[in-house]
């Protein structure tokens, strides 16, 4: 445990940004350079919130995007709390909050990709996000995409 950050994955380019965000002019090949950054690969917009920017993560992040499917995950390793949110066409379909190994919020039907051991909720969430999005979250620091700084507006 120990990963602190959040991620949003939606179909589309920077034009798929949820309301409340605007692309800045700064770019980097390392997402850690910005508190909130976005990259596009394979037609999927990936927004990453650095751990110190978790306060910038709006509630119902996946639903706000309005995308055909949006997946949001929050990893608060220090607090031992993890969140999975899935929305279809802007309608929340799944919300799971696990804190100290226990589901404290469990809304919507469990997804088939949620199968597996939850002994380590952080690792479990990494696996679920990868199954839903095709992106291995712990590999993020090694990604060589161009990340664009985002501003909260």
DSSP file (Angstrom, degrees, kcal/mol; ACC not computed):
  #  RESIDUE AA STRUCTURE BP1 BP2  ACC     N-H-->O    O-->H-N    N-H-->O    O-->H-N    TCO  KAPPA ALPHA  PHI   PSI    X-CA   Y-CA   Z-CA
    1    1 A X              0   0    0      0, 0.0    77,-0.0     0, 0.0   119,-0.0   0.000 360.0 360.0 360.0 157.8    0.0    0.0    0.0
    2    2 A X        +     0   0    0      1,-0.4     2,-0.4     0, 0.0    76,-0.2   0.366 360.0 132.1 140.5  -5.3    1.1    3.6   -0.4
    3    3 A X        -     0   0    0     74,-0.1    74,-2.2    73,-0.1     2,-0.5  -0.615  32.2-172.1 -76.0 130.7   -0.1    4.8   -3.8
    4    4 A X  E     +A   76   0A   0     -2,-0.4    47,-0.8    72,-0.2     2,-0.3  -0.960  38.9  73.7-128.6 114.4   -1.8    8.2   -3.5
    5    5 A X  E     -AB  75  50A   0     70,-2.1    70,-3.4    -2,-0.5     2,-0.3  -0.965  59.4-118.0 170.0-177.2   -3.6    9.6   -6.5
    6    6 A X  E     -AB  74  49A   0     43,-1.8    43,-3.1    -2,-0.3     2,-0.3  -0.986  16.1-158.9-148.4 155.0   -6.6    9.2   -8.7
    7    7 A X  E     -AB  73  48A   0     66,-2.7    66,-2.5    -2,-0.3     2,-0.4  -0.989   4.4-164.7-138.4 145.4   -7.3    8.4  -12.4
    8    8 A X  E     -AB  72  47A   0     39,-2.3    39,-2.7    -2,-0.3     2,-0.4  -0.997   7.4-168.4-126.9 134.5  -10.1    8.9  -14.8
    9    9 A X  E     +AB  71  46A   0     62,-2.6    62,-2.2    -2,-0.4     2,-0.3  -0.991  16.0 159.4-125.5 123.9  -10.4    7.1  -18.1
   10   10 A X  E     -AB  70  45A   0     35,-2.2    35,-3.4    -2,-0.4     2,-0.2  -0.975  44.1 -99.4-139.6 153.8  -12.9    8.1  -20.8
   11   11 A X  E    S+ B   0  44A   0     58,-0.7    33,-0.3    -2,-0.3     2,-0.2  -0.516  83.8  36.6 -69.2 136.9  -13.2    7.5  -24.6
   12   12 A X  S    S-     0   0    0     31,-3.4    -2,-0.2    -2,-0.2     2,-0.1  -0.546  83.3 -72.7 118.4-179.8  -12.0   10.5  -26.6
   13   13 A X  S >  S-     0   0    0     -2,-0.2     3,-2.6    31,-0.1    32,-0.1  -0.030  73.8 -57.6 -97.2-158.2   -9.3   13.2  -26.7
   14   14 A X  G >  S+     0   0    0      1,-0.3     3,-1.6     2,-0.2     9,-0.1   0.740 129.1  70.8 -59.7 -21.8   -8.9   16.3  -24.6
   15   15 A X  G 3  S+     0   0    0      1,-0.3    -1,-0.3     0, 0.0    -3,-0.0   0.632  87.2  67.0 -68.9 -11.0  -12.3   17.4  -25.9
   16   16 A X  G <  S+     0   0    0     -3,-2.6    -1,-0.3    -6,-0.1    -2,-0.2   0.360  71.6 131.2 -88.8   5.1  -13.7   14.6  -23.6
   17   17 A X    <   -     0   0    0     -3,-1.6     3,-0.1     1,-0.1     4,-0.1  -0.306  62.6-115.7 -57.9 136.9  -12.6   16.4  -20.4
   18   18 A X    >   -     0   0    0      1,-0.1     3,-1.1     2,-0.1    47,-0.2  -0.348  44.0 -80.7 -68.1 158.1  -15.3   16.7  -17.9
   19   19 A X  T 3  S+     0   0    0     45,-0.5    -1,-0.1     1,-0.2     3,-0.1  -0.212 114.3  47.3 -55.2 148.0  -16.6   20.1  -17.0
   20   20 A X  T 3  S+     0   0    0      1,-0.3   133,-2.7    -3,-0.1     2,-0.4   0.356  95.7  88.7  99.9  -5.2  -14.5   22.0  -14.5
   21   21 A X  E <   -C  152   0A   0     -3,-1.1     2,-0.4   131,-0.3    -1,-0.3  -0.951  48.9-173.9-127.1 147.4  -11.1   21.3  -16.2
   22   22 A X  E     -C  151   0A   0    129,-2.2   129,-3.0    -2,-0.4     2,-0.3  -0.997  29.9-113.5-136.9 141.6   -9.2   23.2  -19.0
   23   23 A X  E     -C  150   0A   0     -2,-0.4   127,-0.2   127,-0.2     2,-0.1  -0.551  30.5-149.1 -74.1 134.4   -6.1   22.1  -20.7
   24   24 A X  E     -     0   0A   0    125,-3.5    -1,-0.1    -2,-0.3   127,-0.0  -0.236  22.8-112.4 -88.4-174.6   -3.1   24.3  -20.1
   25   25 A X  E    S+     0   0A   0     -2,-0.1     2,-0.2   123,-0.1    -1,-0.1   0.607  85.1  97.2 -96.6 -13.7   -0.2   25.0  -22.5
   26   26 A X  E     -     0   0A   0    123,-0.1   123,-2.5   122,-0.0     2,-0.3  -0.545  50.5-178.3 -80.5 140.4    2.5   23.1  -20.5
   27   27 A X  E     +C  148   0A   0    121,-0.2     2,-0.3    -2,-0.2   121,-0.2  -0.925   6.2 175.4-133.0 160.8    3.4   19.5  -21.5
   28   28 A X  E     -C  147   0A   0    119,-2.1   119,-3.7    -2,-0.3     6,-0.0  -0.977  38.2-129.1-156.3 157.8    5.8   16.9  -20.2
   29   29 A X  S    S+     0   0    0     -2,-0.3     2,-0.5   117,-0.2   116,-0.1   0.430  98.8  65.0 -89.3   0.5    6.7   13.3  -20.8
   30   30 A X    >   -     0   0    0    117,-0.1     3,-1.4     1,-0.1     4,-0.2  -0.980  69.3-155.6-125.8 121.9    6.3   12.7  -17.1
   31   31 A X  G >  S+     0   0    0     -2,-0.5     3,-1.7     1,-0.3    19,-0.1   0.749  87.0  75.1 -67.6 -22.2    2.9   13.0  -15.5
   32   32 A X  G 3  S+     0   0    0      1,-0.3    -1,-0.3   109,-0.1   109,-0.0   0.691  79.2  75.7 -64.9 -15.9    4.4   13.7  -12.0
   33   33 A X  G <  S+     0   0    0     -3,-1.4     2,-0.4     2,-0.0    -1,-0.3   0.681  95.9  49.8 -69.1 -16.9    5.3   17.2  -13.1
   34   34 A X  S <  S-     0   0    0     -3,-1.7    16,-0.2    -4,-0.2     3,-0.2  -0.941  74.1-136.5-125.2 143.2    1.8   18.4  -12.8
   35   35 A X  S    S+     0   0    0     -2,-0.4    15,-3.2     1,-0.3     2,-0.4   0.912 103.7  19.6 -60.8 -41.0   -0.8   18.1  -10.0
   36   36 A X  E    S+D   49   0A   0    114,-0.4   114,-2.8    13,-0.2     2,-0.3  -0.997  82.7 166.5-131.0 127.2   -3.4   17.2  -12.6
   37   37 A X  E     -DE  48 149A   0     11,-2.4    11,-3.1    -2,-0.4     2,-0.4  -0.945  19.0-152.5-140.6 158.1   -2.4   16.0  -16.1
   38   38 A X  E     +DE  47 148A   0    110,-2.1   110,-3.0    -2,-0.3     2,-0.3  -0.980  10.2 178.4-134.1 145.8   -4.0   14.3  -19.1
   39   39 A X  E     -D   46   0A   0      7,-2.2     7,-3.1    -2,-0.4     2,-0.5  -0.974  16.6-145.1-139.3 153.0   -2.7   12.0  -21.8
   40   40 A X  E     +D   45   0A   0    106,-0.4     2,-0.3    -2,-0.3     5,-0.2  -0.982  25.8 159.9-121.7 128.8   -4.5   10.4  -24.7
   41   41 A X  E >   -D   44   0A   0      3,-2.0     3,-1.7    -2,-0.5    -2,-0.1  -0.979  67.3  -0.7-148.1 136.6   -3.6    7.0  -26.0
   42   42 A X  T 3  S-     0   0    0     -2,-0.3     3,-0.1     1,-0.3   -30,-0.0   0.813 128.4 -58.0  57.7  32.1   -5.5    4.5  -28.1
   43   43 A X  T 3  S+     0   0    0      1,-0.2   -31,-3.4   -32,-0.1     2,-0.5   0.616 112.6 117.6  75.8  12.0   -8.5    6.9  -28.2
   44   44 A X  E <   -BD  11  41A   0     -3,-1.7    -3,-2.0   -33,-0.3     2,-0.5  -0.957  58.3-141.8-117.3 127.6   -8.8    7.0  -24.4
   45   45 A X  E     -BD  10  40A   0    -35,-3.4   -35,-2.2    -2,-0.5     2,-0.5  -0.738  17.3-165.3 -83.5 129.5   -8.3   10.1  -22.4
   46   46 A X  E     -BD   9  39A   0     -7,-3.1    -7,-2.2    -2,-0.5     2,-0.5  -0.974   3.8-169.5-119.9 117.6   -6.5    9.5  -19.1
   47   47 A X  E     -BD   8  38A   0    -39,-2.7   -39,-2.3    -2,-0.5     2,-0.5  -0.932   7.4-164.8-106.5 126.4   -6.6   12.1  -16.4
   48   48 A X  E     -BD   7  37A   0    -11,-3.1   -11,-2.4    -2,-0.5     2,-0.6  -0.944   8.0-159.9-116.4 132.0   -4.2   11.6  -13.5
   49   49 A X  E     -BD   6  36A   0    -43,-3.1   -43,-1.8    -2,-0.5   -13,-0.2  -0.944  21.0-133.1-107.4 117.9   -4.4   13.5  -10.2
   50   50 A X  E >   -B    5   0A   0    -15,-3.2     3,-2.5    -2,-0.6   -45,-0.2  -0.284  30.7-102.2 -64.1 157.0   -1.2   13.4   -8.2
   51   51 A X  G >  S+     0   0    0    -47,-0.8     3,-1.3     1,-0.3   -46,-0.2   0.839 123.2  52.9 -52.5 -39.5   -1.6   12.5   -4.5
   52   52 A X  G 3  S+     0   0    0      1,-0.2    -1,-0.3   -48,-0.2     3,-0.2   0.502 106.6  56.0 -77.6  -0.9   -1.3   16.1   -3.4
   53   53 A X  G X   +     0   0    0     -3,-2.5     3,-2.6   -18,-0.2     4,-0.3   0.217  68.0 111.6-110.4  12.5   -4.1   17.1   -5.8
   54   54 A X  G X  S+     0   0    0     -3,-1.3     3,-1.5     1,-0.3    -1,-0.1   0.794  70.0  66.2 -59.9 -25.7   -6.7   14.7   -4.5
   55   55 A X  G 3  S+     0   0    0      1,-0.3    -1,-0.3    -3,-0.2    -2,-0.1   0.680  93.7  61.0 -66.5 -15.5   -8.6   17.7   -3.3
   56   56 A X  G <  S+     0   0    0     -3,-2.6     2,-0.7   -21,-0.1    -1,-0.3   0.550  77.3 105.2 -86.1  -8.4   -9.1   18.6   -6.9
   57   57 A X    <   -     0   0    0     -3,-1.5     3,-0.1    -4,-0.3     2,-0.0  -0.625  67.8-142.8 -77.3 112.6  -11.0   15.4   -7.7
   58   58 A X    >   -     0   0    0     -2,-0.7     3,-0.6     1,-0.1     6,-0.1  -0.361  24.0 -96.8 -72.8 155.8  -14.7   16.3   -8.0
   59   59 A X  T 3  S+     0   0    0      1,-0.2    -1,-0.1     2,-0.1     5,-0.1  -0.348 108.6  20.3 -64.8 153.5  -17.4   14.0   -6.6
   60   60 A X  T 3> S+     0   0    0      3,-0.1     4,-2.2     1,-0.1    -1,-0.2   0.896  77.2 167.7  53.4  45.9  -19.0   11.7   -9.2
   61   61 A X  H <> S+     0   0    0     -3,-0.6     4,-0.9     1,-0.2    -2,-0.1   0.907  71.2  46.9 -58.2 -46.7  -16.0   12.2  -11.5
   62   62 A X  H >> S+     0   0    0      1,-0.2     3,-0.8     2,-0.2     4,-0.6   0.923 113.0  48.9 -64.4 -43.3  -16.9    9.4  -13.9
   63   63 A X  H >4 S+     0   0    0      1,-0.2     3,-0.8     2,-0.2    -1,-0.2   0.849 104.3  60.6 -65.8 -33.2  -20.5   10.5  -14.2
   64   64 A X  H 3< S+     0   0    0     -4,-2.2   -45,-0.5     1,-0.2    -1,-0.2   0.767  93.4  66.0 -64.8 -24.9  -19.5   14.1  -14.9
   65   65 A X  H << S-     0   0    0     -4,-0.9    -1,-0.2    -3,-0.8    -2,-0.2   0.843  85.1-153.0 -69.5 -31.3  -17.6   13.1  -18.0
   66   66 A X    <<  +     0   0    0     -3,-0.8    -1,-0.1    -4,-0.6    -3,-0.1   0.552  41.8 149.0  70.8   5.8  -20.8   12.0  -19.8
   67   67 A X        -     0   0    0     -5,-0.4    22,-1.1   -51,-0.1    23,-0.8  -0.198  66.7-104.2 -69.9 162.9  -18.7    9.6  -21.9
   68   68 A X  S    S+     0   0    0      1,-0.3    21,-1.3    21,-0.2     2,-0.4   0.933 109.8   0.8 -52.3 -48.2  -20.1    6.3  -23.2
   69   69 A X  E    S- F   0  88A   0     19,-0.2   -58,-0.7    20,-0.1     2,-0.4  -0.984  73.4-178.1-140.9 134.1  -18.1    4.6  -20.4
   70   70 A X  E     -AF  10  87A   0     17,-2.4    17,-2.3    -2,-0.4     2,-0.4  -0.995   6.6-164.7-131.5 139.5  -16.0    6.3  -17.8
   71   71 A X  E     -AF   9  86A   0    -62,-2.2   -62,-2.6    -2,-0.4     2,-0.4  -0.989   7.2-177.1-124.9 128.1  -13.9    4.7  -15.1
   72   72 A X  E     -AF   8  85A   0     13,-3.0    13,-2.9    -2,-0.4     2,-0.4  -0.970   0.9-178.4-124.4 142.2  -12.5    6.6  -12.1
   73   73 A X  E     -AF   7  84A   0    -66,-2.5   -66,-2.7    -2,-0.4     2,-0.4  -0.999   9.2-162.3-139.6 140.8  -10.3    5.2   -9.3
   74   74 A X  E     -AF   6  83A   0      9,-2.1     9,-2.2    -2,-0.4     2,-0.6  -0.991   2.2-165.1-125.6 130.9   -8.9    6.8   -6.3
   75   75 A X  E     +AF   5  82A   0    -70,-3.4   -70,-2.1    -2,-0.4     2,-0.6  -0.940  13.6 170.1-118.6 107.5   -6.0    5.4   -4.3
   76   76 A X  E  >> +AF   4  81A   0      5,-2.4     5,-2.0    -2,-0.6     4,-0.8  -0.683   6.8 167.7-115.9  75.6   -5.5    6.8   -0.9
   77   77 A X  T  45S+     0   0    0    -74,-2.2     3,-0.5    -2,-0.6    -1,-0.2   0.840  73.3  56.4 -60.9 -36.9   -2.9    4.4    0.5
   78   78 A X  T  45S+     0   0    0      1,-0.2    -1,-0.2   -76,-0.2   -74,-0.1   0.893 116.2  37.1 -63.3 -38.7   -2.0    6.5    3.5
   79   79 A X  T  45S-     0   0    0     -3,-0.4    -1,-0.2     2,-0.2    -2,-0.2   0.471 107.9-127.9 -89.4  -3.4   -5.7    6.5    4.6
   80   80 A X  T  <5 +     0   0    0     -4,-0.8    20,-2.8    -3,-0.5     2,-0.4   0.916  66.0 131.2  54.9  46.1   -6.1    2.9    3.4
   81   81 A X  E   < -FG  76  99A   0     -5,-2.0    -5,-2.4    18,-0.2     2,-0.4  -0.997  33.9-176.9-133.7 135.2   -9.2    3.9    1.3
   82   82 A X  E     -FG  75  98A   0     16,-2.8    16,-3.0    -2,-0.4     2,-0.4  -0.985   6.3-160.9-136.6 141.0   -9.8    3.1   -2.3
   83   83 A X  E     -FG  74  97A   0     -9,-2.2    -9,-2.1    -2,-0.4     2,-0.4  -0.976   6.7-171.9-128.8 135.2  -12.7    4.1   -4.6
   84   84 A X  E     +FG  73  96A   0     12,-2.5    12,-2.5    -2,-0.4     2,-0.4  -0.997  11.5 177.5-121.5 127.2  -13.9    2.6   -7.9
   85   85 A X  E     -FG  72  95A   0    -13,-2.9   -13,-3.0    -2,-0.4     2,-0.4  -0.998   4.0-177.9-131.2 131.0  -16.6    4.5   -9.9
   86   86 A X  E     -FG  71  94A   0      8,-2.5     7,-2.9    -2,-0.4     8,-1.8  -0.991   2.2-177.4-128.0 136.7  -18.0    3.5  -13.2
   87   87 A X  E     -FG  70  92A   0    -17,-2.3   -17,-2.4    -2,-0.4     2,-0.5  -0.989  15.3-152.2-132.9 143.7  -20.6    5.4  -15.3
   88   88 A X  E >  S-FG  69  91A   0      3,-2.5     3,-2.1    -2,-0.4   -19,-0.2  -0.974  83.6 -18.4-115.1 120.7  -22.3    4.6  -18.5
   89   89 A X  T 3  S-     0   0    0    -21,-1.3   -21,-0.2   -22,-1.1    -1,-0.2   0.862 130.1 -50.8  50.9  41.0  -23.3    7.6  -20.6
   90   90 A X  T 3  S+     0   0    0    -23,-0.8     2,-0.6     1,-0.2    -1,-0.3   0.449 114.7 117.0  82.0  -0.3  -23.1    9.9  -17.6
   91   91 A X  E <   -G   88   0A   0     -3,-2.1    -3,-2.5   -29,-0.1    -1,-0.2  -0.897  69.2-122.5-104.2 119.6  -25.2    7.6  -15.4
   92   92 A X  E     +G   87   0A   0     -2,-0.6    -5,-0.3    -5,-0.2     3,-0.1  -0.377  37.1 167.0 -60.6 130.4  -23.4    6.1  -12.4
   93   93 A X  E     +     0   0A   0     -7,-2.9    16,-0.4     1,-0.3     2,-0.3   0.583  63.0  23.2-117.4 -19.9  -23.6    2.3  -12.5
   94   94 A X  E     +G   86   0A   0     -8,-1.8    -8,-2.5    14,-0.2     2,-0.4  -0.965  52.5 171.6-153.0 131.6  -21.1    1.3   -9.9
   95   95 A X  E     +GH  85 107A   0     12,-2.4    12,-3.1    -2,-0.3     2,-0.4  -0.962   8.4 172.6-139.5 122.3  -19.6    2.9   -6.8
   96   96 A X  E     -GH  84 106A   0    -12,-2.5   -12,-2.5    -2,-0.4     2,-0.5  -0.990   7.9-174.6-132.9 124.4  -17.4    0.9   -4.4
   97   97 A X  E     -GH  83 105A   0      8,-2.6     7,-2.8    -2,-0.4     8,-1.4  -0.980   5.5-170.4-119.7 121.2  -15.5    2.5   -1.5
   98   98 A X  E     +GH  82 103A   0    -16,-3.0   -16,-2.8    -2,-0.5     2,-0.4  -0.954   6.7 177.5-114.0 124.5  -13.2    0.2    0.5
   99   99 A X  E >  S-GH  81 102A   0      3,-2.9     3,-1.9    -2,-0.5   -18,-0.2  -0.995  70.5  -9.2-130.5 129.9  -11.7    1.5    3.7
  100  100 A X  T 3  S-     0   0    0    -20,-2.8    -1,-0.1    -2,-0.4   -19,-0.1   0.858 130.8 -54.9  52.1  38.3   -9.4   -0.6    6.0
  101  101 A X  T 3  S+     0   0    0    -21,-0.4     2,-0.4     1,-0.2    -1,-0.3   0.438 117.9 105.1  81.9   0.0  -10.3   -3.7    3.9
  102  102 A X  E <  S-H   99   0A   0     -3,-1.9    -3,-2.9     0, 0.0     2,-0.7  -0.915  75.0-118.3-117.3 140.6  -14.1   -3.3    4.3
  103  103 A X  E     +H   98   0A   0     -2,-0.4    -5,-0.3    -5,-0.2     3,-0.1  -0.663  34.6 171.6 -73.4 116.0  -16.6   -2.1    1.7
  104  104 A X  E    S+     0   0A   0     -7,-2.8     2,-0.4    -2,-0.7    -1,-0.2   0.663  73.3  28.5-100.9 -21.3  -18.1    1.0    3.3
  105  105 A X  E     +H   97   0A   0     -8,-1.4    -8,-2.6     2,-0.0    -1,-0.3  -0.987  65.0 169.1-135.7 129.4  -20.1    2.0    0.2
  106  106 A X  E     +H   96   0A   0     -2,-0.4     2,-0.4   -10,-0.2   -10,-0.2  -0.763  11.9 163.4-144.2  90.8  -21.3   -0.6   -2.3
  107  107 A X  E     +H   95   0A   0    -12,-3.1   -12,-2.4    -2,-0.3   -14,-0.1  -0.899  44.2  13.9-117.0 140.9  -23.7    0.8   -4.9
  108  108 A X  S    S-     0   0    0     -2,-0.4     2,-0.2   -14,-0.2   -14,-0.2  -0.053 101.0 -46.5  85.9 168.5  -24.8   -0.8   -8.2
  109  109 A X        -     0   0    0    -16,-0.4    -2,-0.1     1,-0.1   -16,-0.0  -0.530  64.5-107.9 -73.3 134.3  -24.2   -4.4   -9.4
  110  110 A X        -     0   0    0     -2,-0.2     2,-0.2     1,-0.1    -1,-0.1  -0.350  36.2-121.7 -58.3 142.3  -20.7   -5.8   -8.9
  111  111 A X    >   -     0   0    0      1,-0.1     3,-2.3    -3,-0.1     4,-0.2  -0.614  13.7-121.1 -86.5 146.5  -18.9   -6.0  -12.2
  112  112 A X  G >  S+     0   0    0      1,-0.3     3,-1.5    -2,-0.2    -1,-0.1   0.826 112.5  63.6 -55.1 -31.1  -17.5   -9.4  -13.4
  113  113 A X  G 3  S+     0   0    0      1,-0.3    -1,-0.3    15,-0.1    18,-0.1   0.580  86.1  75.1 -71.3  -7.9  -14.0   -7.8  -13.5
  114  114 A X  G <   +     0   0    0     -3,-2.3    -1,-0.3    17,-0.1    -2,-0.2   0.565  68.3 117.1 -80.6  -7.8  -14.2   -7.3   -9.7
  115  115 A X    <   +     0   0    0     -3,-1.5     2,-0.2    -4,-0.2    -3,-0.0  -0.279  46.6  72.1 -58.6 144.9  -13.7  -11.0   -9.1
  116  116 A X  S    S-     0   0    0      2,-0.0     2,-0.1     0, 0.0     8,-0.0  -0.576  86.8 -47.2 132.6 167.2  -10.5  -11.8   -7.2
  117  117 A X        -     0   0    0     -2,-0.2     3,-0.2     1,-0.1     0, 0.0  -0.402  33.9-165.2 -68.5 139.5   -9.0  -11.6   -3.8
  118  118 A X        +     0   0    0      1,-0.1     3,-0.4    -2,-0.1    -1,-0.1   0.026  53.1 118.8-112.0  25.1   -9.3   -8.3   -1.9
  119  119 A X  S    S+     0   0    0      1,-0.3     2,-0.6     2,-0.1    -1,-0.1   0.883  88.3  32.3 -57.8 -37.7   -6.6   -9.1    0.7
  120  120 A X  S  > S-     0   0    0     -3,-0.2     4,-2.5     1,-0.1    -1,-0.3  -0.881  77.7-169.0-118.4  95.6   -4.7   -6.1   -0.6
  121  121 A X  H  > S+     0   0    0     -2,-0.6     4,-2.4    -3,-0.4     5,-0.2   0.809  84.2  55.4 -59.1 -31.5   -7.4   -3.6   -1.8
  122  122 A X  H  > S+     0   0    0      2,-0.2     4,-2.2     1,-0.2    -1,-0.2   0.959 111.5  41.9 -66.0 -50.2   -4.8   -1.4   -3.6
  123  123 A X  H  > S+     0   0    0      1,-0.2     4,-2.1     2,-0.2    -2,-0.2   0.894 113.9  54.2 -62.5 -39.5   -3.5   -4.2   -5.7
  124  124 A X  H  X S+     0   0    0     -4,-2.5     4,-2.4     1,-0.2    -1,-0.2   0.921 108.7  48.2 -60.7 -44.3   -7.0   -5.4   -6.3
  125  125 A X  H  X S+     0   0    0     -4,-2.4     4,-2.8     1,-0.2     5,-0.3   0.889 107.5  55.5 -65.9 -38.6   -8.1   -2.0   -7.5
  126  126 A X  H  X S+     0   0    0     -4,-2.2     4,-2.2     1,-0.2    11,-0.4   0.932 110.4  46.5 -55.6 -45.2   -5.0   -1.8   -9.9
  127  127 A X  H  X S+     0   0    0     -4,-2.1     4,-2.4     2,-0.2    -2,-0.2   0.921 112.3  49.2 -65.1 -45.3   -6.1   -5.1  -11.4
  128  128 A X  H  X S+     0   0    0     -4,-2.4     4,-2.1     1,-0.2    -2,-0.2   0.925 111.5  49.1 -61.9 -45.1   -9.8   -4.0  -11.8
  129  129 A X  H  X S+     0   0    0     -4,-2.8     4,-2.4     1,-0.2     6,-0.5   0.913 111.0  50.3 -61.9 -42.2   -8.8   -0.7  -13.4
  130  130 A X  H  X S+     0   0    0     -4,-2.2     4,-2.7    -5,-0.3    -1,-0.2   0.909 109.9  50.5 -63.1 -40.4   -6.5   -2.5  -15.8
  131  131 A X  H  < S+     0   0    0     -4,-2.4    -1,-0.2     1,-0.2    -2,-0.2   0.883 116.4  41.6 -63.4 -37.7   -9.3   -5.0  -16.8
  132  132 A X  H  < S+     0   0    0     -4,-2.1    -2,-0.2    -5,-0.2    -1,-0.2   0.809 132.3  19.5 -78.9 -30.7  -11.7   -2.1  -17.4
  133  133 A X  H  < S-     0   0    0     -4,-2.4    -3,-0.2     2,-0.2    -2,-0.2   0.616  91.2-122.2-118.9 -17.5   -9.3    0.3  -19.2
  134  134 A X  S  < S+     0   0    0     -4,-2.7     2,-0.5    -5,-0.4    -4,-0.2   0.561  75.2 118.5  81.0   7.9   -6.4   -1.7  -20.5
  135  135 A X        -     0   0    0     -6,-0.5     2,-0.9    -5,-0.1    -1,-0.2  -0.936  61.4-140.8-113.4 126.2   -4.0    0.5  -18.5
  136  136 A X    >   -     0   0    0     -2,-0.5     3,-1.1     1,-0.2     4,-0.2  -0.750  15.6-157.9 -83.7 107.8   -1.7   -0.9  -15.8
  137  137 A X  G >  S+     0   0    0     -2,-0.9     3,-2.3   -11,-0.4     4,-0.2   0.890  85.6  55.7 -60.6 -46.7   -1.8    1.9  -13.2
  138  138 A X  G 3  S+     0   0    0      1,-0.3     3,-0.5     2,-0.1    -1,-0.3   0.746 101.6  62.0 -61.0 -17.8    1.4    1.1  -11.3
  139  139 A X  G X> S+     0   0    0     -3,-1.1     3,-1.7     1,-0.2     4,-0.5   0.497  73.4 103.7 -82.1  -2.5    3.2    1.4  -14.7
  140  140 A X  G X4 S+     0   0    0     -3,-2.3     3,-2.0     1,-0.3  -109,-0.3   0.865  71.2  57.9 -50.6 -46.5    2.2    5.1  -15.0
  141  141 A X  G 34 S+     0   0    0     -3,-0.5    -1,-0.3     1,-0.3    -2,-0.1   0.783 106.9  50.9 -59.3 -23.2    5.5    6.6  -14.1
  142  142 A X  G <4 S+     0   0    0     -3,-1.7    -1,-0.3    -4,-0.1    -2,-0.2   0.524  81.9 115.5 -90.2  -5.3    7.2    4.7  -16.9
  143  143 A X    <<  -     0   0    0     -3,-2.0  -112,-0.2    -4,-0.5    -3,-0.0  -0.398  52.7-156.6 -67.7 140.2    4.7    5.8  -19.6
  144  144 A X        +     0   0    0     -2,-0.1    -1,-0.1  -114,-0.1  -114,-0.1   0.119  47.7 125.8-106.1  20.5    6.3    8.0  -22.3
  145  145 A X  S    S-     0   0    0      1,-0.1     2,-0.7  -116,-0.1  -104,-0.1  -0.204  70.8-100.2 -68.9 168.0    3.2    9.8  -23.5
  146  146 A X        -     0   0    0   -106,-0.2     2,-0.4  -119,-0.1  -106,-0.4  -0.845  39.3-155.8 -89.7 121.3    2.9   13.5  -23.6
  147  147 A X  E     -C   28   0A   0   -119,-3.7  -119,-2.1    -2,-0.7     2,-0.5  -0.821   0.9-150.0 -99.9 136.9    1.0   14.7  -20.6
  148  148 A X  E     -CE  27  38A   0   -110,-3.0  -110,-2.1    -2,-0.4  -121,-0.2  -0.903  20.9-117.3-107.4 131.9   -0.8   18.0  -20.7
  149  149 A X  E     - E   0  37A   0   -123,-2.5  -125,-3.5    -2,-0.5     2,-0.4  -0.441  29.9-152.0 -65.9 137.6   -1.2   20.1  -17.6
  150  150 A X  E     -C   23   0A   0   -114,-2.8     2,-0.4  -127,-0.2  -114,-0.4  -0.872   3.2-153.1-111.6 147.9   -4.8   20.6  -16.6
  151  151 A X  E     -C   22   0A   0   -129,-3.0  -129,-2.2    -2,-0.4     2,-0.5  -0.917  18.4-124.8-115.3 145.0   -6.3   23.5  -14.6
  152  152 A X  E      C   21   0A   0     -2,-0.4  -131,-0.3  -131,-0.2  -132,-0.1  -0.787 360.0 360.0 -84.9 126.7   -9.3   23.4  -12.5
  153  153 A X              0   0    0   -133,-2.7  -132,-0.2    -2,-0.5    -1,-0.1   0.379 360.0 360.0-117.5 360.0  -11.7   26.1  -13.7
